[in-house]
Amino acid sequence: MNQPSYSKTLNQLSFEDTKIAFSSKTDFKLSKSYWIFAAMNQIWIVKLGTFFIKLLLFLHFPIKKLIKSTLFEQFCGGESIEECQKIIAELHKGKIGTILDYSVEGEESEKSFQKTKSEIQETIRKAHQDSAIPFAVFKMTGIFQAELLEEFQTESGLTEENEAAFQHSKDILTEICQLAADLHVKLFIDAEESWIQTTIDVLAYEMMEKFNKDEAIIFNTYQMYRVDMLANLTEAIATAETKAYHLGVKLVRGAYLEKERLRAHEDEYSEPLHKEKEATDHDFNQGMLLCLKHIGAVNFCLGTHNEASCLQLTQAMAEVHIPNNHPHIYFAQLLGMSDNISYNLAAAGYNVAKYVPYGPVESVMPYLFRRADENSSIAGQTSREFSLLQKEVRRRKTA
């Protein structure tokens, strides 16, 4: 009889093993990643490069091939689900799942909503067919006009003329969630800006109450850089337990810091975010321990590139004798980043998945620009990636 695998202690589990971290990369791919992060490690190169790429795209210069073989290849799986198959197989070989993320942004026409709906449904069907894909994911703004989401959570609520449009998008949402439930595919609803997030929460909980009776299908995302989020998560757990449905939770620190602070300043209201990173870290870690405490009712995914939080959760799992591969617990990172976390966790028997963005090169450029900008602005993130790549390059040369 197979014995369950329990978490290693903090001293045993290390994210420094670059042989495991980059085991899927050939020498050529390792070298390419090395030079990409070497460039991204220089903020002035990121700013200048982003400016010129935007300019050349605006002038319709033929640079798609260059982008596709560099930034796009590092952070995206392909232009279509079919093109992602190679990276799905590669990650699966390393015992890592794939979360296909259709990353087209900023389109709000009915045609784009229908296209996004079809694409999300395709990722759900693909996940149903392929055990290497444990989750599907989407953003509410892919099927709702952002203005309607914002209007819904104002004091006056939706105007009469906007109710039909809102209900139309809600019908699309229900159709997507119904398909996920029918095919038993777990579905992440990504978090967005605070001025539309309350509406997203309301819709997510409504879908959970409808579809999460027997298992966690619908997952809401909690951005722990918000001052109210730990309390919101606590209340969500209590509500789910009272109403007898499974709560699906994806925990992240938060992705819209600059936009949140700018809007709060311009509209002269108090920032909804923690002032200090330490407070965000505290709430994130408390949130994951809270989910662990209620593991019978909660399925959760730790969406983070923070090594300390990942180690803390593995230690907490070990202390209460929860096996590494408990089906209610996942770790997730973005493709092209933190392979030292993903591959070492997977090698130790934890459930791990990578977000794999895909879509036409031109349409995912906003995502790629944000990725480059965030990497250069997050203290130490790019330097950490670069130092690990340097370490592996040196190891292979002397091996």
C-alpha positions as CSV (number, residue, x, y, z in Angstrom):
1,M,0.0,0.0,0.0
2,N,1.4,3.4,-1.0
3,Q,2.0,5.7,2.0
4,P,1.0,9.4,1.6
5,S,3.8,11.8,0.9
6,Y,4.0,14.4,3.6
7,S,5.6,17.8,3.3
8,K,9.3,18.2,3.8
9,T,10.6,20.5,6.5
10,L,11.8,24.0,5.7
11,N,15.4,22.8,5.8
12,Q,14.8,20.0,3.4
13,L,12.7,21.8,0.7
14,S,14.9,24.2,-1.2
15,F,14.2,26.5,-4.2
16,E,17.9,26.7,-5.0
17,D,18.2,23.5,-7.0
18,T,18.6,24.9,-10.5
19,K,19.2,21.5,-12.0
20,I,15.6,20.6,-11.2
21,A,14.3,24.2,-11.9
22,F,15.6,24.3,-15.5
23,S,15.5,20.6,-16.3
24,S,13.1,21.2,-19.2
25,K,15.3,23.7,-20.9
26,T,17.9,22.8,-23.5
27,D,21.2,24.7,-23.4
28,F,19.9,27.0,-26.3
29,K,16.6,27.8,-24.5
30,L,18.5,28.4,-21.2
31,S,20.8,30.8,-23.0
32,K,17.9,32.6,-24.6
33,S,16.1,33.0,-21.2
34,Y,19.4,34.2,-19.7
35,W,19.7,37.0,-22.2
36,I,16.0,38.0,-21.9
37,F,16.3,38.4,-18.1
38,A,19.7,40.1,-18.4
39,A,18.0,42.8,-20.5
40,M,14.9,42.9,-18.2
41,N,17.3,43.3,-15.2
42,Q,18.1,46.8,-16.6
43,I,15.1,49.1,-16.1
44,W,16.3,51.6,-18.7
45,I,16.4,48.8,-21.3
46,V,12.8,47.7,-20.4
47,K,11.5,51.3,-20.6
48,L,13.3,52.0,-23.9
49,G,12.5,48.6,-25.4
50,T,8.8,48.9,-24.6
51,F,8.7,52.4,-26.1
52,F,10.3,51.3,-29.4
53,I,8.2,48.1,-29.7
54,K,5.0,50.2,-29.2
55,L,6.3,52.7,-31.8
56,L,7.2,50.0,-34.3
57,L,3.9,48.2,-33.9
58,F,2.1,51.6,-34.3
59,L,4.0,52.1,-37.6
60,H,3.2,48.5,-38.7
61,F,6.8,47.4,-38.9
62,P,7.2,43.7,-39.4
63,I,8.5,42.8,-35.9
64,K,6.1,40.0,-35.0
65,K,8.7,37.3,-35.7
66,L,11.2,39.0,-33.3
67,I,8.7,39.4,-30.5
68,K,7.4,35.8,-30.9
69,S,10.9,34.3,-30.7
70,T,11.8,36.4,-27.5
71,L,9.3,37.8,-25.0
72,F,6.3,35.9,-26.4
73,E,8.2,32.6,-26.3
74,Q,9.3,33.2,-22.7
75,F,5.9,34.2,-21.3
76,C,3.3,32.7,-23.6
77,G,2.3,29.3,-24.8
78,G,1.3,30.1,-28.4
79,E,-1.2,32.0,-30.5
80,S,-3.8,29.2,-30.2
81,I,-4.7,26.3,-27.9
82,E,-3.1,24.0,-30.5
83,E,0.2,25.9,-30.4
84,C,0.2,25.5,-26.6
85,Q,0.3,21.7,-26.8
86,K,4.1,21.6,-26.8
87,I,4.4,23.5,-23.6
88,I,1.5,21.6,-22.0
89,A,3.4,18.3,-22.7
90,E,6.7,19.9,-21.5
91,L,5.2,21.0,-18.2
92,H,3.4,17.7,-17.7
93,K,6.7,15.9,-18.1
94,G,7.9,18.0,-15.1
95,K,4.7,17.0,-13.2
96,I,3.3,20.5,-13.6
97,G,-0.2,21.3,-14.8
98,T,-1.2,24.0,-17.3
99,I,-3.8,26.7,-16.9
100,L,-4.6,28.0,-20.3
101,D,-5.2,31.8,-20.1
102,Y,-6.7,33.5,-23.2
103,S,-4.9,36.8,-22.7
104,V,-6.6,39.2,-25.1
105,E,-7.3,42.4,-23.3
106,G,-9.2,45.7,-23.7
107,E,-11.9,44.7,-26.2
108,E,-15.6,45.4,-25.3
109,S,-17.7,44.7,-28.3
110,E,-20.4,42.0,-28.5
111,K,-18.3,40.3,-31.1
112,S,-15.3,40.2,-28.8
113,F,-17.5,38.9,-25.9
114,Q,-18.7,36.0,-28.0
115,K,-15.2,35.3,-29.2
116,T,-14.0,35.3,-25.5
117,K,-16.9,33.1,-24.5
118,S,-16.1,30.6,-27.2
119,E,-12.4,30.6,-26.3
120,I,-13.1,30.0,-22.6
121,Q,-15.4,27.2,-23.4
122,E,-12.7,25.7,-25.6
123,T,-10.2,25.8,-22.7
124,I,-12.8,24.1,-20.5
125,R,-13.3,21.3,-23.0
126,K,-9.6,21.0,-23.4
127,A,-9.1,20.7,-19.7
128,H,-11.8,18.1,-19.5
129,Q,-10.0,16.0,-22.2
130,D,-6.5,16.4,-20.8
131,S,-5.5,15.6,-17.2
132,A,-2.5,17.8,-17.6
133,I,-4.8,20.9,-17.4
134,P,-6.3,21.1,-13.9
135,F,-8.0,24.5,-14.2
136,A,-9.5,26.9,-16.7
137,V,-9.5,30.7,-16.1
138,F,-11.0,33.9,-17.4
139,K,-11.6,37.6,-16.5
140,M,-15.1,39.0,-16.1
141,T,-14.1,42.0,-18.3
142,G,-13.8,39.5,-21.1
143,I,-17.6,39.1,-21.1
144,F,-18.8,42.2,-19.3
145,Q,-18.4,45.9,-20.1
146,A,-16.2,47.3,-17.3
147,E,-18.6,50.3,-17.0
148,L,-21.5,48.0,-16.2
149,L,-19.5,46.1,-13.6
150,E,-18.6,49.5,-12.0
151,E,-22.1,50.9,-12.2
152,F,-23.6,47.8,-10.5
153,Q,-21.6,48.4,-7.3
154,T,-22.4,52.1,-7.0
155,E,-25.0,53.4,-4.6
156,S,-27.6,53.9,-7.2
157,G,-26.9,50.6,-9.1
158,L,-27.6,49.9,-12.7
159,T,-29.7,52.2,-14.7
160,E,-32.8,50.7,-16.3
161,E,-31.3,50.9,-19.8
162,N,-28.2,49.0,-18.7
163,E,-29.9,46.1,-16.9
164,A,-30.6,44.2,-20.1
165,A,-26.9,44.4,-21.2
166,F,-25.8,43.3,-17.7
167,Q,-28.2,40.4,-17.7
168,H,-27.0,39.4,-21.2
169,S,-23.4,39.1,-19.9
170,K,-24.6,37.3,-16.8
171,D,-26.3,34.8,-19.0
172,I,-22.9,34.3,-20.8
173,L,-21.2,33.8,-17.4
174,T,-23.8,31.2,-16.4
175,E,-23.4,29.4,-19.6
176,I,-19.6,29.2,-19.1
177,C,-20.0,28.1,-15.5
178,Q,-22.6,25.5,-16.4
179,L,-20.2,23.9,-18.9
180,A,-17.4,23.8,-16.3
181,A,-19.8,22.1,-13.9
182,D,-21.1,19.6,-16.5
183,L,-17.5,18.6,-17.4
184,H,-16.2,18.8,-13.7
185,V,-13.5,21.4,-14.7
186,K,-12.3,23.8,-12.0
187,L,-12.7,27.4,-13.2
188,F,-10.8,30.5,-11.8
189,I,-12.4,33.9,-12.0
190,D,-9.5,36.3,-12.0
191,A,-9.5,39.4,-9.8
192,E,-9.6,42.9,-11.2
193,E,-9.6,46.5,-10.0
194,S,-11.4,47.4,-6.7
195,W,-14.0,49.6,-8.5
196,I,-15.4,46.6,-10.2
197,Q,-14.3,43.8,-7.9
198,T,-17.3,43.9,-5.6
199,T,-19.6,43.1,-8.6
200,I,-17.2,40.3,-9.6
201,D,-17.4,38.9,-6.0
202,V,-21.3,39.0,-6.0
203,L,-21.4,37.2,-9.3
204,A,-18.7,34.7,-8.3
205,Y,-20.5,33.8,-5.1
206,E,-23.8,33.4,-6.9
207,M,-22.1,31.0,-9.3
208,M,-20.5,29.1,-6.4
209,E,-23.8,28.7,-4.6
210,K,-25.3,27.3,-7.8
211,F,-22.5,25.0,-9.0
212,N,-20.3,24.2,-6.0
213,K,-22.7,22.0,-4.0
214,D,-20.8,18.7,-4.6
215,E,-17.3,20.0,-5.4
216,A,-15.4,23.2,-5.9
217,I,-15.9,24.2,-9.5
218,I,-15.9,28.0,-9.4
219,F,-13.0,29.8,-7.7
220,N,-12.9,33.5,-6.8
221,T,-9.6,35.4,-6.5
222,Y,-8.6,37.3,-3.4
223,Q,-6.0,40.1,-3.7
224,M,-4.5,40.3,-0.3
225,Y,-2.9,43.7,-0.8
226,R,-6.4,45.1,-0.1
227,V,-7.0,46.1,3.5
228,D,-10.4,44.5,3.6
229,M,-9.6,41.2,1.9
230,L,-8.7,39.0,4.9
231,A,-12.0,39.9,6.5
232,N,-13.8,39.3,3.2
233,L,-12.2,35.8,2.9
234,T,-13.1,35.0,6.5
235,E,-16.7,36.0,5.8
236,A,-16.7,34.0,2.5
237,I,-15.6,30.8,4.3
238,A,-18.3,31.3,7.0
239,T,-21.0,31.8,4.3
240,A,-19.9,28.8,2.3
241,E,-20.0,26.6,5.4
242,T,-23.5,28.0,6.4
243,K,-24.9,27.5,2.9
244,A,-23.2,24.2,2.4
245,Y,-21.2,24.8,-0.7
246,H,-17.5,24.4,-1.4
247,L,-15.5,27.6,-1.5
248,G,-13.0,27.9,-4.3
249,V,-10.2,30.3,-3.4
250,K,-7.2,31.6,-5.4
251,L,-5.0,33.7,-3.2
252,V,-2.7,36.4,-4.8
253,R,-1.0,39.5,-3.4
254,G,-2.4,41.8,-6.1
255,A,-1.8,43.0,-9.6
256,Y,-3.1,46.6,-9.9
257,L,-1.2,48.5,-7.4
258,E,-0.2,51.4,-9.7
259,K,-3.7,51.8,-11.1
260,E,-5.3,51.6,-7.7
261,R,-3.1,54.3,-6.2
262,L,-3.4,56.6,-9.1
263,R,-7.2,56.4,-9.1
264,A,-7.4,56.9,-5.4
265,H,-5.2,60.0,-5.7
266,E,-7.1,61.5,-8.7
267,D,-10.6,60.8,-7.2
268,E,-9.4,61.8,-3.7
269,Y,-10.5,58.7,-1.7
270,S,-8.6,56.6,0.7
271,E,-6.5,53.9,-1.0
272,P,-8.0,50.4,-0.4
273,L,-4.5,48.9,-0.3
274,H,-2.1,48.2,2.5
275,K,0.5,51.0,2.9
276,E,3.4,48.5,3.5
277,K,4.3,45.3,1.7
278,E,4.8,43.6,5.1
279,A,1.1,44.1,5.8
280,T,0.2,42.5,2.5
281,D,2.6,39.6,3.2
282,H,1.0,39.1,6.7
283,D,-2.6,39.0,5.3
284,F,-1.6,36.7,2.4
285,N,0.0,34.2,4.8
286,Q,-2.9,34.5,7.3
287,G,-5.3,33.9,4.4
288,M,-3.5,30.7,3.3
289,L,-3.4,29.4,6.9
290,L,-7.1,30.2,7.3
291,C,-7.9,28.2,4.1
292,L,-5.7,25.3,5.4
293,K,-7.6,25.4,8.7
294,H,-10.9,25.0,6.8
295,I,-9.6,22.5,4.2
296,G,-12.7,20.4,4.3
297,A,-14.8,23.2,3.0
298,V,-12.2,25.2,1.0
299,N,-10.2,24.3,-2.1
300,F,-7.4,26.8,-2.6
301,C,-4.6,27.7,-4.9
302,L,-1.6,29.8,-3.9
303,G,-0.9,32.0,-6.8
304,T,2.5,33.4,-5.8
305,H,6.1,33.8,-6.7
306,N,7.0,34.4,-3.1
307,E,9.3,31.6,-1.9
308,A,8.8,32.3,1.8
309,S,5.0,31.9,1.5
310,C,5.3,28.7,-0.4
311,L,7.7,27.3,2.2
312,Q,5.5,28.4,5.1
313,L,2.5,26.6,3.6
314,T,4.5,23.4,3.1
315,Q,5.6,23.6,6.7
316,A,2.1,24.2,7.9
317,M,0.8,21.2,5.9
318,A,3.5,19.0,7.5
319,E,2.6,20.1,11.0
320,V,-1.0,19.0,10.6
321,H,-0.1,15.9,8.6
322,I,-1.7,17.0,5.3
323,P,-0.1,15.1,2.3
324,N,1.8,17.1,-0.3
325,N,-0.6,16.2,-3.0
326,H,-3.9,16.9,-1.1
327,P,-6.4,17.6,-3.9
328,H,-7.7,20.8,-2.2
329,I,-4.3,22.5,-2.4
330,Y,-2.4,23.9,-5.4
331,F,0.5,26.2,-6.0
332,A,0.6,28.3,-9.2
333,Q,3.1,30.5,-11.0
334,L,3.3,32.3,-14.4
335,L,4.9,30.6,-17.3
336,G,8.5,31.9,-17.8
337,M,8.9,32.9,-14.2
338,S,9.9,31.2,-10.9
339,D,10.7,27.8,-12.4
340,N,12.8,27.2,-9.2
341,I,9.5,27.3,-7.2
342,S,7.3,25.4,-9.6
343,Y,9.7,22.5,-10.5
344,N,11.1,22.0,-7.0
345,L,7.6,21.9,-5.5
346,A,6.4,19.5,-8.2
347,A,9.5,17.3,-7.7
348,A,8.6,17.1,-4.0
349,G,5.1,15.9,-4.8
350,Y,3.0,19.0,-4.5
351,N,0.2,20.0,-6.9
352,V,1.6,22.7,-9.1
353,A,0.3,24.5,-12.2
354,K,1.6,27.2,-14.5
355,Y,-0.5,30.0,-16.0
356,V,0.1,29.7,-19.7
357,P,-1.2,32.9,-21.5
358,Y,-2.0,32.5,-25.2
359,G,-3.5,34.5,-28.1
360,P,-2.5,36.4,-31.2
361,V,0.9,38.1,-30.7
362,E,-0.6,41.6,-31.4
363,S,-3.4,41.0,-29.0
364,V,-1.3,39.8,-26.0
365,M,1.2,42.7,-26.3
366,P,-0.5,44.6,-23.3
367,Y,0.1,41.4,-21.2
368,L,3.7,41.2,-22.3
369,F,4.4,44.9,-21.6
370,R,2.8,44.5,-18.2
371,R,5.0,41.4,-17.5
372,A,8.2,43.2,-18.5
373,D,7.2,46.3,-16.4
374,E,6.1,44.3,-13.4
375,N,9.3,42.2,-13.4
376,S,11.4,45.3,-13.5
377,S,9.4,47.1,-10.8
378,I,9.0,44.2,-8.3
379,A,12.0,44.5,-6.0
380,G,14.4,41.7,-6.6
381,Q,12.2,39.6,-8.9
382,T,14.1,40.0,-12.1
383,S,17.4,39.9,-10.3
384,R,16.4,36.7,-8.6
385,E,15.4,35.1,-12.0
386,F,18.6,36.3,-13.6
387,S,20.8,35.0,-10.7
388,L,19.2,31.5,-10.9
389,L,19.7,31.4,-14.7
390,Q,23.4,32.5,-14.2
391,K,23.8,29.7,-11.6
392,E,22.4,27.0,-13.9
393,V,24.6,28.3,-16.8
394,R,27.7,28.0,-14.7
395,R,26.6,24.5,-13.3
396,R,26.2,23.1,-16.8
397,K,29.6,24.5,-17.9
398,T,31.3,22.7,-15.1
399,A,29.2,19.5,-15.1
